[in-house]
Amino acid sequence: MKFLFIITKGLEKSGSAIRALQIAALTAEQGNHVEVFLIDEAVQWARGIKGAYGESLSDYMDMLKASEHPVLVCKSCAEKRLITQDDLIKGTLIVPMPVLVEKIASPEYKVLTF
C-alpha cells in the first residue's frame, strides 16, 4: 500500500501543516511508500518557508526519501502564486492536477488529507 498525504495548509495553519509533514516522514521512516502532494497555500512550503517554530519542509525531506519520491506541488496552485520550479527546494516537483486525481482514484493509495 502507498500513502498519499495531501496538505492544503500554509503559514496560516503552520502547526497543522508541520504535523502532517512529521506524520508523513515517520510513516516513510517505517518503510512505507509515502508521497506528499501540496495544494492551495501549502505550495509555499516547497519554497523552503519556515513555520512559527522554525520548522520547514526541508527538515523532513531526507525522512520522506524525497530523492526517491519527490514532494509534488500543484501546478495551478503554484502558478496562481507566481511560483516556478526554480523557486522550489530540491526534492520538490511541480505537476499538473490530473496527477493527483490519478493517485486518488488508484486503489493502491491510502489518501490522507490535512
DSSP file (Angstrom, degrees, kcal/mol; ACC not computed):
  #  RESIDUE AA STRUCTURE BP1 BP2  ACC     N-H-->O    O-->H-N    N-H-->O    O-->H-N    TCO  KAPPA ALPHA  PHI   PSI    X-CA   Y-CA   Z-CA
    1    1 A M              0   0    0      0, 0.0    32,-0.7     0, 0.0     2,-0.4   0.000 360.0 360.0 360.0 143.7    0.0    0.0    0.0
    2    2 A K  E     -ab  33 109A   0    106,-2.8   108,-3.1    30,-0.1     2,-0.5  -0.872 360.0-140.9-109.2 143.2    1.1    3.5   -0.8
    3    3 A F  E     -ab  34 110A   0     30,-2.9    32,-2.6    -2,-0.4     2,-0.6  -0.910  12.1-166.8-107.0 128.5    0.3    6.5    1.4
    4    4 A L  E     -ab  35 111A   0    106,-2.8   108,-3.0    -2,-0.5     2,-0.6  -0.961   3.3-163.3-115.8 116.3   -0.6    9.8   -0.2
    5    5 A F  E     -ab  36 112A   0     30,-3.0    32,-2.9    -2,-0.6     2,-0.6  -0.888   2.6-163.7-100.2 116.8   -0.6   12.8    2.1
    6    6 A I  E     -ab  37 113A   0    106,-3.3   108,-3.1    -2,-0.6     2,-0.5  -0.900   7.9-167.9-101.1 119.7   -2.4   15.8    0.7
    7    7 A I  E     +a   38   0A   0     30,-2.4    32,-2.6    -2,-0.6    35,-0.1  -0.931  19.7 166.1-114.0 129.1   -1.5   19.0    2.5
    8    8 A T        +     0   0    0     -2,-0.5    34,-0.7    30,-0.2    33,-0.7   0.561  46.6  97.7-112.4 -15.5   -3.5   22.2    2.0
    9    9 A K        +     0   0    0     32,-0.2     2,-0.1   105,-0.1    30,-0.0  -0.598  43.9 178.4 -90.2 136.4   -2.4   24.4    4.9
   10   10 A G    >   -     0   0    0     -2,-0.3     3,-1.3    34,-0.1     7,-0.3   0.036  60.8 -45.1-105.0-144.2    0.3   27.1    4.6
   11   11 A L  G >  S+     0   0    0      1,-0.3     3,-1.4    30,-0.3     4,-0.2   0.766 126.5  70.6 -63.5 -26.5    1.6   29.5    7.2
   12   12 A E  G 3  S+     0   0    0      1,-0.3    -1,-0.3     2,-0.1     3,-0.1   0.777 118.6  20.4 -64.4 -24.0   -1.9   30.4    8.4
   13   13 A K  G <> S+     0   0    0     -3,-1.3     4,-2.1     1,-0.1     3,-0.5  -0.357  80.3 150.8-134.6  51.5   -2.1   26.9   10.0
   14   14 A S  H <>  +     0   0    0     -3,-1.4     4,-2.8     1,-0.2     5,-0.3   0.821  68.2  59.3 -61.6 -33.0    1.6   26.1   10.2
   15   15 A G  H  > S+     0   0    0      1,-0.2     4,-2.1     2,-0.2    -1,-0.2   0.927 109.1  43.7 -60.9 -44.4    1.2   23.8   13.2
   16   16 A S  H  > S+     0   0    0     -3,-0.5     4,-2.1     2,-0.2    -2,-0.2   0.898 114.7  49.5 -66.9 -41.2   -1.2   21.5   11.3
   17   17 A A  H  X S+     0   0    0     -4,-2.1     4,-2.1    -7,-0.3    -2,-0.2   0.928 112.5  46.4 -65.3 -45.5    0.9   21.5    8.2
   18   18 A I  H  X S+     0   0    0     -4,-2.8     4,-2.5     1,-0.2    -1,-0.2   0.891 110.5  53.8 -65.0 -38.9    4.1   20.7   10.0
   19   19 A R  H  X S+     0   0    0     -4,-2.1     4,-2.5    -5,-0.3    -1,-0.2   0.910 107.8  50.6 -61.8 -41.3    2.4   17.9   12.0
   20   20 A A  H  X S+     0   0    0     -4,-2.1     4,-2.5     1,-0.2    -2,-0.2   0.908 110.3  49.5 -62.1 -42.2    1.2   16.4    8.7
   21   21 A L  H  X S+     0   0    0     -4,-2.1     4,-2.6     2,-0.2    -2,-0.2   0.892 110.3  51.1 -63.3 -39.5    4.8   16.5    7.4
   22   22 A Q  H  X S+     0   0    0     -4,-2.5     4,-2.6     2,-0.2    -2,-0.2   0.926 111.2  47.1 -63.1 -44.6    6.0   14.9   10.6
   23   23 A I  H  X S+     0   0    0     -4,-2.5     4,-2.3     2,-0.2    -2,-0.2   0.914 113.1  49.0 -64.4 -42.7    3.5   12.1   10.3
   24   24 A A  H  X S+     0   0    0     -4,-2.5     4,-2.2     2,-0.2    -2,-0.2   0.924 112.3  48.8 -61.3 -44.5    4.3   11.6    6.6
   25   25 A A  H  X S+     0   0    0     -4,-2.6     4,-2.5     1,-0.2    -2,-0.2   0.908 111.8  48.0 -63.9 -42.9    8.0   11.4    7.4
   26   26 A L  H  X S+     0   0    0     -4,-2.6     4,-1.3     2,-0.2    -1,-0.2   0.880 109.8  53.2 -66.1 -37.3    7.6    8.9   10.2
   27   27 A T  H  <>S+     0   0    0     -4,-2.3     5,-1.5    -5,-0.2    -1,-0.2   0.909 111.3  46.3 -62.8 -42.0    5.4    6.8    8.0
   28   28 A A  H ><5S+     0   0    0     -4,-2.2     3,-2.0     1,-0.2    -2,-0.2   0.897 107.3  57.1 -66.6 -41.0    8.2    6.8    5.4
   29   29 A E  H 3<5S+     0   0    0     -4,-2.5    -1,-0.2     1,-0.3    -2,-0.2   0.793  97.6  62.7 -61.8 -27.0   10.8    6.0    8.0
   30   30 A Q  T 3<5S-     0   0    0     -4,-1.3    -1,-0.3    -3,-0.2    -2,-0.2   0.330 128.3 -96.5 -81.5   9.1    8.9    2.9    9.0
   31   31 A G  T < 5S+     0   0    0     -3,-2.0     2,-0.2     1,-0.3    -3,-0.2   0.522  80.0 136.7  93.6   6.5    9.5    1.6    5.5
   32   32 A N      < -     0   0    0     -5,-1.5     2,-0.6     1,-0.1    -1,-0.3  -0.555  62.2-109.3 -86.2 151.5    6.2    2.6    3.8
   33   33 A H  E     -a    2   0A   0    -32,-0.7   -30,-2.9    -2,-0.2     2,-0.4  -0.710  46.8-177.3 -76.9 120.4    5.9    4.2    0.4
   34   34 A V  E     -a    3   0A   0     -2,-0.6     2,-0.4    30,-0.2   -30,-0.2  -0.973  15.3-178.9-127.1 136.7    4.9    7.8    1.1
   35   35 A E  E     -a    4   0A   0    -32,-2.6   -30,-3.0    -2,-0.4     2,-0.4  -0.981  11.8-154.0-128.9 146.3    4.1   10.6   -1.3
   36   36 A V  E     -a    5   0A   0     34,-0.4    36,-3.0    -2,-0.4     2,-0.5  -0.972   5.4-168.2-120.9 134.3    3.2   14.2   -0.4
   37   37 A F  E     -ac   6  72A   0    -32,-2.9   -30,-2.4    -2,-0.4     2,-0.5  -0.983   9.3-154.8-124.2 119.7    1.1   16.5   -2.6
   38   38 A L  E     +ac   7  73A   0     34,-3.3    36,-2.5    -2,-0.5     2,-0.3  -0.819  21.1 167.9 -96.8 126.1    1.0   20.2   -1.7
   39   39 A I    >   +     0   0    0    -32,-2.6     3,-1.8    -2,-0.5     4,-0.2  -0.847  46.6   0.4-130.5 170.0   -2.0   22.2   -2.9
   40   40 A D  G >  S-     0   0    0     -2,-0.3     3,-1.5     1,-0.3     4,-0.2  -0.217 132.4 -10.2  52.4-135.7   -3.5   25.6   -2.1
   41   41 A E  G >  S+     0   0    0    -33,-0.7     3,-1.6     1,-0.3    -1,-0.3   0.683 124.2  78.3 -67.6 -16.9   -1.5   27.6    0.4
   42   42 A A  G X  S+     0   0    0     -3,-1.8     3,-1.8   -34,-0.7     4,-0.5   0.704  72.3  79.7 -65.8 -18.3    0.7   24.5    1.2
   43   43 A V  G X  S+     0   0    0     -3,-1.5     3,-1.0     1,-0.3     4,-0.3   0.783  79.1  71.3 -60.5 -23.3    2.6   25.1   -2.0
   44   44 A Q  G X >S+     0   0    0     -3,-1.6     3,-1.7     1,-0.2     5,-1.0   0.803  84.4  67.4 -61.8 -29.0    4.5   27.8   -0.1
   45   45 A W  G X 5S+     0   0    0     -3,-1.8     3,-1.8     1,-0.3    12,-0.4   0.842  90.2  63.5 -60.7 -31.9    6.3   25.0    1.9
   46   46 A A  G < 5S+     0   0    0     -3,-1.0    43,-3.0    -4,-0.5    -1,-0.3   0.628  92.8  63.6 -69.3 -11.9    8.1   23.9   -1.2
   47   47 A R  G < 5S-     0   0    0     -3,-1.7    -1,-0.3    -4,-0.3    -2,-0.2   0.535 120.6-106.8 -85.7  -7.8    9.8   27.3   -1.3
   48   48 A G  T < 5 +     0   0    0     -3,-1.8    -3,-0.2    -4,-0.3    -2,-0.1   0.627  60.2 163.9  93.1  14.4   11.5   26.5    2.0
   49   49 A I      < -     0   0    0     -5,-1.0     8,-0.5     1,-0.1     2,-0.4  -0.244  31.6-129.1 -63.6 156.8    9.5   28.8    4.2
   50   50 A K  B     -E   56   0B   0      6,-0.1     6,-0.2     1,-0.1    -1,-0.1  -0.876  14.6-130.4-111.2 142.5    9.7   28.2    8.0
   51   51 A G    >   -     0   0    0      4,-3.6     3,-2.0    -2,-0.4    -1,-0.1  -0.059  44.8 -77.5 -77.1-175.7    6.7   27.9   10.3
   52   52 A A  T 3  S+     0   0    0      1,-0.3    -1,-0.1   -41,-0.2    -2,-0.0   0.774 132.9  43.8 -57.4 -31.0    6.2   29.7   13.6
   53   53 A Y  T 3  S-     0   0    0      2,-0.1    -1,-0.3   -39,-0.0    -2,-0.0   0.198 123.5 -99.1-103.9  16.3    8.6   27.4   15.4
   54   54 A G  S <  S+     0   0    0     -3,-2.0     2,-0.2     1,-0.3    -2,-0.1   0.495  78.5 135.4  85.8   4.1   11.3   27.4   12.7
   55   55 A E        +     0   0    0     -5,-0.1    -4,-3.6     3,-0.0     2,-0.3  -0.557  26.9 175.7 -86.0 152.1   10.4   24.1   11.1
   56   56 A S  B >   -E   50   0B   0     -6,-0.2     3,-1.0    -2,-0.2     4,-0.3  -0.916  47.8 -98.7-145.2 170.7   10.2   23.7    7.4
   57   57 A L  G >> S+     0   0    0     -8,-0.5     3,-2.1   -12,-0.4     4,-0.7   0.858 117.9  67.7 -58.8 -35.9    9.6   21.1    4.7
   58   58 A S  G >4 S+     0   0    0      1,-0.3     3,-0.7   -13,-0.2     4,-0.4   0.823  89.7  64.1 -55.0 -32.5   13.4   21.0    4.3
   59   59 A D  G <4 S+     0   0    0     -3,-1.0    -1,-0.3     1,-0.2     4,-0.2   0.702 110.6  36.8 -65.1 -19.0   13.7   19.5    7.8
   60   60 A Y  G <> S+     0   0    0     -3,-2.1     4,-2.3    -4,-0.3    -1,-0.2   0.412  84.9  98.8-114.9  -0.9   11.8   16.4    6.6
   61   61 A M  T <<>S+     0   0    0     -3,-0.7     5,-2.2    -4,-0.7     4,-0.4   0.879  85.8  48.0 -61.4 -40.3   13.0   15.8    3.1
   62   62 A D  T >45S+     0   0    0     -4,-0.4     3,-1.2     1,-0.2    -1,-0.2   0.932 112.9  48.1 -65.9 -44.3   15.5   13.1    4.0
   63   63 A M  T 345S+     0   0    0      1,-0.3    -2,-0.2    -4,-0.2    -1,-0.2   0.858 110.1  52.8 -63.4 -34.7   13.0   11.2    6.1
   64   64 A L  T 3<5S-     0   0    0     -4,-2.3    -1,-0.3   -36,-0.1   -30,-0.2   0.549 107.1-129.7 -77.2  -6.3   10.4   11.5    3.3
   65   65 A K  T X>5 +     0   0    0     -3,-1.2     4,-2.5    -4,-0.4     3,-1.9   0.918  41.1 171.8  56.8  45.1   13.0   10.0    0.9
   66   66 A A  T 34< +     0   0    0     -5,-2.2    -4,-0.1     1,-0.3    -1,-0.1   0.711  68.7  67.9 -61.4 -21.1   12.3   12.8   -1.5
   67   67 A S  T 34 S+     0   0    0     -6,-0.3    -1,-0.3     1,-0.2    -2,-0.1   0.833 114.7  28.6 -67.2 -28.9   15.2   11.7   -3.6
   68   68 A E  T <4 S+     0   0    0     -3,-1.9    -2,-0.2     1,-0.2    -1,-0.2   0.784 136.6  27.0 -95.2 -35.7   13.2    8.6   -4.5
   69   69 A H  S  < S-     0   0    0     -4,-2.5    -1,-0.2    -5,-0.2   -33,-0.2  -0.836  84.9-146.2-132.3  91.0    9.7   10.1   -4.1
   70   70 A P        -     0   0    0      0, 0.0     2,-0.5     0, 0.0   -34,-0.4  -0.159  22.3-109.5 -60.1 151.1    9.6   13.8   -4.8
   71   71 A V  E     - d   0  92A   0     20,-2.6    22,-2.4   -36,-0.1     2,-0.3  -0.731  41.1-135.8 -76.8 123.9    7.2   16.0   -2.9
   72   72 A L  E     -cd  37  93A   0    -36,-3.0   -34,-3.3    -2,-0.5     2,-0.4  -0.643  15.6-158.5 -92.8 141.7    4.6   17.0   -5.6
   73   73 A V  E     -cd  38  94A   0     20,-2.8    22,-2.8    -2,-0.3     2,-0.2  -0.971  26.6-111.1-123.1 128.9    3.4   20.6   -5.9
   74   74 A C  E  >  - d   0  95A   0    -36,-2.5     4,-2.4    -2,-0.4     5,-0.2  -0.393  22.6-149.2 -61.0 122.8    0.1   21.5   -7.6
   75   75 A K  H  > S+     0   0    0     20,-2.5     4,-2.9     1,-0.2     5,-0.2   0.936  94.8  44.9 -62.9 -49.8    0.9   23.3  -10.9
   76   76 A S  H  > S+     0   0    0      1,-0.2     4,-2.0     2,-0.2    -1,-0.2   0.866 113.7  51.3 -66.0 -34.0   -2.1   25.6  -11.0
   77   77 A C  H  > S+     0   0    0      2,-0.2     4,-0.9     1,-0.2    -1,-0.2   0.911 112.7  46.0 -66.4 -42.3   -1.7   26.4   -7.3
   78   78 A A  H ><>S+     0   0    0     -4,-2.4     5,-2.9     1,-0.2     3,-0.7   0.926 111.8  50.8 -66.0 -45.4    1.9   27.4   -7.9
   79   79 A E  H ><5S+     0   0    0     -4,-2.9     3,-1.7     1,-0.3    -1,-0.2   0.891 105.0  56.8 -60.7 -39.8    1.2   29.4  -11.0
   80   80 A K  H 3<5S+     0   0    0     -4,-2.0    -1,-0.3     1,-0.3    -2,-0.2   0.813 112.2  42.9 -59.7 -30.1   -1.6   31.4   -9.1
   81   81 A R  T <<5S-     0   0    0     -4,-0.9    -1,-0.3    -3,-0.7    -2,-0.2   0.218 117.0-114.3-101.7  12.5    1.1   32.3   -6.5
   82   82 A L  T < 5 +     0   0    0     -3,-1.7     2,-0.5     1,-0.2    -3,-0.2   0.825  65.2 150.5  58.6  36.0    3.7   33.1   -9.3
   83   83 A I      < -     0   0    0     -5,-2.9     2,-0.2    -8,-0.1    -1,-0.2  -0.848  23.8-171.6-100.7 131.6    5.9   30.2   -8.1
   84   84 A T    >   -     0   0    0     -2,-0.5     3,-1.6    -3,-0.1     4,-0.4  -0.698  41.5-100.0-114.3 170.5    8.1   28.4  -10.6
   85   85 A Q  G >  S+     0   0    0      1,-0.3     3,-1.4    -2,-0.2     7,-0.1   0.849 121.8  62.0 -57.9 -34.3   10.2   25.2  -10.3
   86   86 A D  G 3  S+     0   0    0      1,-0.3    -1,-0.3     0, 0.0    -3,-0.0   0.710  98.2  57.7 -65.3 -19.9   13.3   27.4   -9.9
   87   87 A D  G <  S+     0   0    0     -3,-1.6    -1,-0.3     2,-0.1    -2,-0.2   0.588  93.1  91.6 -83.4 -11.7   11.7   28.8   -6.7
   88   88 A L  S <  S-     0   0    0     -3,-1.4   -41,-0.2    -4,-0.4     3,-0.1  -0.496  78.2-109.8 -95.6 154.5   11.4   25.4   -5.0
   89   89 A I    >   -     0   0    0    -43,-3.0     3,-1.3    -2,-0.2    -1,-0.1  -0.346  50.8 -80.9 -73.2 158.5   13.7   23.4   -2.8
   90   90 A K  T 3  S+     0   0    0      1,-0.2    -1,-0.1    -2,-0.1     3,-0.1  -0.322 116.1  36.1 -60.5 138.0   15.4   20.3   -4.0
   91   91 A G  T 3  S+     0   0    0      1,-0.4   -20,-2.6    -3,-0.1     2,-0.3   0.451  93.9 104.7  96.6   1.6   13.2   17.2   -4.0
   92   92 A T  E <   -d   71   0A   0     -3,-1.3    -1,-0.4   -22,-0.2     2,-0.4  -0.868  48.0-168.5-114.2 152.3   10.0   19.0   -4.9
   93   93 A L  E     -d   72   0A   0    -22,-2.4   -20,-2.8    -2,-0.3     2,-0.4  -0.985  20.1-131.9-145.9 127.2    8.4   18.9   -8.3
   94   94 A I  E     +d   73   0A   0     -2,-0.4   -20,-0.2   -22,-0.2   -22,-0.1  -0.661  36.4 169.9 -78.3 128.5    5.6   20.9   -9.9
   95   95 A V  E     -d   74   0A   0    -22,-2.8   -20,-2.5    -2,-0.4   -19,-0.2  -0.955  35.7 -97.7-137.4 155.6    3.0   18.6  -11.6
   96   96 A P    >>  -     0   0    0      0, 0.0     3,-1.8     0, 0.0     4,-0.6  -0.344  37.8-108.2 -73.0 156.6   -0.5   19.2  -13.0
   97   97 A M  H >> S+     0   0    0      1,-0.3     4,-1.9     2,-0.2     3,-0.8   0.789 111.6  71.3 -56.8 -33.5   -3.6   18.4  -11.0
   98   98 A P  H 3> S+     0   0    0      0, 0.0     4,-2.4     0, 0.0    -1,-0.3   0.802  90.5  62.8 -57.0 -25.4   -4.5   15.3  -13.1
   99   99 A V  H <> S+     0   0    0     -3,-1.8     4,-1.7     2,-0.2    -2,-0.2   0.926 105.2  45.4 -62.1 -43.6   -1.5   13.6  -11.4
  100  100 A L  H <X S+     0   0    0     -3,-0.8     4,-2.6    -4,-0.6     5,-0.2   0.918 110.8  53.1 -64.4 -43.6   -3.2   14.0   -8.0
  101  101 A V  H  X S+     0   0    0     -4,-1.9     4,-2.2     1,-0.2    -2,-0.2   0.898 107.3  51.8 -60.3 -41.8   -6.6   12.8   -9.4
  102  102 A E  H  X S+     0   0    0     -4,-2.4     4,-1.0     1,-0.2    -1,-0.2   0.908 111.3  47.3 -61.0 -42.4   -4.9    9.6  -10.8
  103  103 A K  H  < S+     0   0    0     -4,-1.7     3,-0.5     1,-0.2     6,-0.3   0.912 111.2  50.2 -67.6 -42.2   -3.4    8.8   -7.4
  104  104 A I  H  < S+     0   0    0     -4,-2.6    -1,-0.2     1,-0.2    -2,-0.2   0.895 112.3  48.3 -62.1 -39.5   -6.7    9.5   -5.5
  105  105 A A  H  < S+     0   0    0     -4,-2.2    -1,-0.2    -5,-0.2    -2,-0.2   0.671  91.7  98.0 -75.8 -17.3   -8.5    7.2   -7.9
  106  106 A S    ><  -     0   0    0     -4,-1.0     3,-1.3    -3,-0.5    -3,-0.0  -0.546  68.2-145.8 -77.4 132.7   -5.9    4.4   -7.6
  107  107 A P  T 3  S+     0   0    0      0, 0.0    -1,-0.1     0, 0.0    -4,-0.1   0.603  94.4  74.4 -70.2  -9.4   -6.8    1.6   -5.2
  108  108 A E  T 3  S+     0   0    0   -107,-0.1  -106,-2.8    -5,-0.1     2,-0.4   0.708  88.3  74.8 -72.9 -19.4   -3.0    1.3   -4.4
  109  109 A Y  E <   -b    2   0A   0     -3,-1.3     2,-0.6    -6,-0.3  -106,-0.2  -0.761  61.8-155.9-105.5 139.9   -3.1    4.5   -2.4
  110  110 A K  E     -b    3   0A   0   -108,-3.1  -106,-2.8    -2,-0.4     2,-0.5  -0.968  29.1-148.1-101.5 122.0   -4.4    5.3    1.1
  111  111 A V  E     -b    4   0A   0     -2,-0.6     2,-0.4  -108,-0.2  -106,-0.2  -0.810  18.2-177.1-103.5 128.8   -5.2    9.1    0.9
  112  112 A L  E     -b    5   0A   0   -108,-3.0  -106,-3.3    -2,-0.5     2,-0.5  -0.989   9.6-158.6-123.3 131.9   -4.9   11.3    4.0
  113  113 A T  E      b    6   0A   0     -2,-0.4  -106,-0.2  -108,-0.2  -108,-0.1  -0.929 360.0 360.0-117.2 133.1   -5.8   15.0    3.8
  114  114 A F              0   0    0   -108,-3.1  -107,-0.2    -2,-0.5  -105,-0.1   0.315 360.0 360.0-126.7 360.0   -4.6   17.7    6.1
